[in-house]
Amino acid sequence: MKNFVGWVFTGRSKKKAFLKEKGKTSSSLPPLIERILLRRGIALGDFDSFLNPKVEELLSFEKWESLNKGIDLIKGAIKDKKVIHIHSDYDVDGITSLSMLGGAIKFLGGSFSYSISNRFKDGYGVPLDIFENFNLNNKKILISLDCGTNSMEIQEKAKKEGLNFLIIDHHSPLFEIDKDIFCCNTHLKDCPIEFKNFSTAGIIFKFVEGLYKSFGKNFPFNSYVRLASLGLAQDITEMVGENRSIVFIGLNEIPKTKNIFLKGLLKSSGLEGKKLTSDHLYYRLGPRLNAPGRMKDGTFLVDLFLFPEEEKVKRGLEKIESLNRLRQVTQEKVYEEALEKIKDEKVIICYNPQWHLGVLGLVASKLVQEQGRISIVLSKNKDLIKGSGRSVEDVSLIEILEKAKEHLENYGGHGAACGLSLKESNYLSFLEEMKKIMENYPMEEKNKIEIEEELDFKDLIELKDFLEKLEPYGNKNPKPIFMTHNVNLYEEPMILKNGAYLLKFLQGNIILKGIGFDLDKFNFKENFSLVYYPEFYNGNVSLRFLGIFDK
Ligand SMILES: [Mn+2]
């Protein structure tokens, strides 16, 4: 294991034990595919619905009382021609949710105004000045999407003013919500849906379906599933269960869109006419839709989704591309500067008041990925230090911050990702406290990688139709990483424009193409053991090179 650059070989022994526990299965699937599904916690009876999710098998939300009350409220507002104001969070989950709900209200004959939190001005949650800015009074309805569950001041004010306030959100409730506030949140006790890890886009998808039904209209499933899957994939949700089914169906539907904005977005992301994968959602479409909100303001995206006109879309797409480039450059710069600051400690905490607030979370994620340590990246907003943290697998960052809360002004999020703010005068004591807290946590293995199976190229090709159906990948449904022994380079690697290498691997009598980065770290001697994950395009298998394993 010594020459496996930067990685630790783990997993197989643990997984073998797990499989023994589960016992032998008797599906008609190839054993290797069965093992992969079992490792992801999929029960034998659910194999088929995992590999072939169907529209008819999606969950029904009809029994969720709060959701029905919310639907009645909006139905009444549309019928009475009441003014509806929708406010959402600035990320893709918020923007797609707002576009879905707005689109439905528009189609069903209602009208609405909307706003989106501004990362720099408002921060997280519904801003208090929304009442004045949108002239909200007791004749109107306020809906907050992907935020609002913990906006207690807004809730109190809405109640006092007699304003109907409907919250549709998936963030964990920290306080008791007044019974006069309408709140659809899967984490509240009244929600009978067993699967809790929806993003707001997933809840809105069901909400809008119910709203169409309440008007006796057919629900245009395909157009909504496109937006729902964009929102679901981009939030840190689990890519299993209902989330995965929606995204699975959405990946097939997105390319068929007639919305000229979404079509244009596919084109500028280099995805026109391509079969979509979850990586395309994570690394091409999602970042583009997030860039405006990260760098400036993403409100115009809703207008593009809902009212796409040719000239406007063209200008909008140019703006998205330029903000996304700015985001990349800014992220890269902050990342490089952060690298210079890190020391050999269990948790990375770095701070520079000049860093752009919009990229801190992205930089923290990259640090976790590259360093295998919890990472917190901080900058300054107004008079507070503010930033984002990301955690390593199986360590809850929110729990850690909870222990350090006396040094913080504010914090929130979940196990994997958190936001936090603190006074500058508390920074040093916060560092000290974190150091102390981390003493009790084990150090993560750096860049560990779990190899799922050892197989030959022949088997890989034989199983490709099954393996292809493991998409969409994400949390709880990771890409399977394989090892193939006795591989040789078929020819010299060829460097591509983006710094990647095109590789050709030979094993047995099969040659497979692959893409790899940083090849100088590896020693390609004869008959090496190749570590990779497979990618599938138009019936072909291509290998994403991860490394060489040397015993
Ligand atoms: Mn969300």
Residues whose N, C-alpha, C, O or C-beta is under 5 A from the ligand:
A	BS01	MN	D93 D146 S199 T200 D235
